[in-house]
Amino acid sequence: MTPKQKAKQLIDRYVDIMPCLQIQTGNLIIEHAKKCALICVQEIELSLIDYGRESMELQNMDSEFRFFSEVKAEINSFKF
């Protein structure tokens, strides 16, 4: 899965669980979903850091950090 695909997947999942916002405009729903997706990615990054410290593998996790950094960039630039 590419970072762009992962970003869209996360945003779509959050859009699906926001029925209370359906009465508002589509752009507002997307903005809320983007914020939720960014929080999700931040939590993943924090978990990677914790895991890397505990397992002494932090220096070997560059590709994971790069992937989620790209996912964050895709989420921020996402247009519906």
Secondary structure, DSSP 4 states (H G I P E B T S, - for coil): --HHHHHHHHHHHHHHT-GGGTTS-HHHHHHHHHHHHHHHHHHHHHHHHHHHHHHT-GGG-HHHHHHHHHHHHHHHH---
